[in-house]
Amino acid sequence: MRTVSDRTVLVVGLLVALTLAGVVSFYASGSPDGLNRVAADLGFAETQQASATQGGPLAGYETAGIDNSRWSSGVAGVLGCLLVLGCSWLLFGARGRDAVLARTEGE
């Protein structure tokens, strides 16, 4: 039986995530998400305040400066995916180094 390398799984997973973020995100529902819907149903939606990140480059699932909504949401999805990947890589990379250092100090 042939085994698949970890690198192959990671690359395929990244390509699938980027495809979903960049292409499929355009077809996401325009309806309010669950929290917004509950706030509207329970009557406290009007008390919400503007977010500090409301003017950010990826606010509202769109990319500032890109007028085409399809491209704007696709680029925002890809950038968000890459940002999460980068943060995860840093976090888990640091965690892995700490575990290796702890193991070698105990010897």
BAPABA-258411 format. One record per atom (N, C-alpha, C, O): residue in three letters; x, z, y. Coordinates in steps of 0.1 Angstrom, whole numbers, plus 5000, padded with zeros to 4 digits. Layout:
<pts>
ALAXZY...
</pts>
This chain:
<pts>
MET500850004988MET500050005000MET500950005012MET501950075013ARG500549925022ARG501349915034ARG500850015045ARG499650035047THR501850085051THR501450185061THR501650125075THR502450035077VAL500950185084VAL500950135098VAL501750235106VAL501550355105SER502650185114SER503550275122SER502750345133SER501750295137ASP503250465137ASP502650535148ASP502650445161ASP501650445168ARG503650375163ARG503850295175ARG502750185175ARG502150155186THR502450125164THR501450025163THR500050085166THR499250015173VAL499750195161VAL498450265163VAL498350295178VAL497350275184LEU499450345185LEU499450375199LEU499250255207LEU498450255217VAL499950145204VAL499750025212VAL498349965211VAL497749925221VAL497849955199VAL496449905197VAL495449995204VAL494549945210GLY495650125203GLY494750215209GLY494750205224GLY493750205231LEU495950185230LEU496150155244LEU495450025249LEU494750025259LEU495649925241LEU495049795244LEU493449805243LEU492749745252VAL492949875234VAL491549895233VAL491049975245VAL489949935251ALA491650085248ALA491250165260ALA491350085273ALA490350095281LEU492350005275LEU492449925287LEU491449815287LEU490849785298THR491049755276THR490049655275THR488649715279THR487949665286LEU488449835273LEU487149895276LEU487049935290LEU486049925297ALA488149995295ALA488150035309ALA488049925319ALA487349935329GLY488749815316GLY488749705325GLY487549605324GLY487149545334VAL487049585312VAL485949485310VAL484649545308VAL483649515315VAL484549635299VAL483249695295VAL482749785306VAL481449805307SER483549845314SER483149935325SER482149865335SER481349935341PHE482349735337PHE481449665346PHE479949675341PHE479049665349TYR479749685328TYR478449675323TYR477849815321TYR476749835315ALA478549925326ALA477950055325ALA476750075333ALA476449995343SER475850165329SER474650185336SER474850225351SER475750295354GLY473950175359GLY473950205373GLY473050325376GLY473050375387SER472450375366SER471550495368SER472450625370SER473650625366PRO471950725376PRO472650845378PRO473150905365PRO472450895354ASP474350975365ASP474851035353ASP474051165350ASP473151195358GLY474351225339GLY473551345335GLY473451455345GLY472351505347LEU474551485351LEU474551595361LEU473651565373LEU472851645378ASN473751445378ASN472951395389ASN471451395386ASN470651435394ARG471151355374ARG469851345369ARG469151485368ARG468051505372VAL469951585363VAL469451725361VAL469251785375VAL468251845378ALA470151755384ALA470051805398ALA468751755405ALA468051825412ALA468551625403ALA467351565408ALA466051615402ALA465051645409ASP466051635389ASP464951685381ASP464551835385ASP463451875386LEU465651915388LEU465452055391LEU465252075406LEU465052185410GLY465451975414GLY465151975428GLY466252035437GLY466052075448PHE467552035432PHE468552085441PHE469651975444PHE470752005449ALA469251845442ALA470251735444ALA470551725459ALA471651685463GLU469551765468GLU469751745482GLU470751845488GLU471151835499THR471151945480THR472152045484THR473552005482THR474452075486GLN473751895475GLN475151855472GLN475951825485GLN475351785495GLN477251845485GLN478051825496GLN479051715493GLN479251685481ALA479551655504ALA480551545502ALA481851595495ALA482251705498SER482351515486SER483551555479SER484751535489SER484751445497ALA485851615487ALA487051595494ALA487751465490ALA488551405498THR487451405479THR488051285474THR487151165476THR487451055471GLN486051185484GLN485051075486GLN485750945492GLN485250835489GLY486750965500GLY487350845506GLY488650805499GLY489350725504GLY488850845487GLY489950815479GLY490050675474GLY488950605475PRO491150625470PRO491250485466PRO490450445454PRO490250325452LEU490050535445LEU489250505433LEU487950575433LEU487250595423ALA487450615445ALA486150685446ALA485050595442ALA485050475445GLY484050655436GLY482850575432GLY483150475421GLY482350375420TYR484150495413TYR484450405402TYR484750265407TYR484550165400GLU485250255420GLU485650125425GLU487050145432GLU487450255435THR487750025434THR489050025440THR488949985454THR488349885457ALA489450075463ALA489350035478ALA490149915480ALA491249895475GLY489649825488GLY490349705492GLY489949585484GLY490449475487ILE489249605473ILE488849485465ILE487349465467ILE486549555463ASP486949355472ASP485549325476ASP484649285464ASP483449315463ASN485249215454ASN484449175442ASN484249305433ASN485149365429SER482949335431SER482549455424SER483049455410SER483449565404ARG483049345403ARG483549335389ARG485049365389ARG485449445380TRP485749305397TRP487249335397TRP487549475402TRP488449535396SER486749515412SER486949655417SER486749765407SER487649855405SER485649755399SER485449855389SER486449835377SER486849935371GLY486749715374GLY487749695363GLY489049745366GLY489749815358VAL489549725378VAL490849775382VAL490849925383VAL491849995379ALA489749985388ALA489650125389ALA489650185374ALA490350295372GLY489050125365GLY489050175351GLY490350165345GLY490850265338VAL491050055347VAL492450045342VAL493350145348VAL494150205341LEU493350155361LEU494250255368LEU493850395364LEU494850475362GLY492650425362GLY492250565357GLY492750585343GLY493250695340CYS492650485335CYS493150495321CYS494650515321CYS495150605313LEU495350445329LEU496850455330LEU497250595336LEU498250655332LEU496450645345LEU496750775351LEU496650885341LEU497450975340VAL495550875333VAL495350975323VAL496450965312VAL496951065307LEU496850845309LEU497950825299LEU499250885304LEU499950955297GLY499550855317GLY500750915323GLY500751065323GLY501751125320CYS499651125327CYS499551265328CYS499651325314CYS500351435312SER499051265304SER499051315290SER500551305285SER501051395278TRP501151195288TRP502551175283TRP503451285289TRP504251345282LEU503351315302LEU504151415308LEU503851555302LEU504751625299LEU502551585301LEU502151715296LEU502551735281LEU503251835278PHE502251645273PHE502651655259PHE504151635256PHE504651695247GLY504751555265GLY506251535264GLY506951665267GLY507851705260ALA506451735278ALA507051865281ALA506751965270ALA507652055267ARG505551965265ARG505252055254ARG506052035242ARG506552135235GLY506351905239GLY507151875227GLY508651925229GLY509251975220ARG509151905242ARG510551955245ARG510652105244ARG511552155239ASP509552175249ASP509552315248ASP509552365233ASP510252465230ALA508852295225ALA508752335211ALA510152315204ALA510552395196VAL510852205208VAL512152175202VAL513152275207VAL513952325199LEU513052315220LEU514052415225LEU513752545219LEU514752615216ALA512552585217ALA512252715211ALA512752725197ALA513252825192ARG512652615190ARG513052605176ARG514552615175ARG515052685166THR515352545184THR516752545183THR517352675188THR518452715184GLU516652745197GLU517152875202GLU516952985192GLU517753075191GLY516052975183GLY515753065172GLY516753055161GLY516853145153GLU517552955161GLU518452935149GLU519753005152GLU520653005143
</pts>
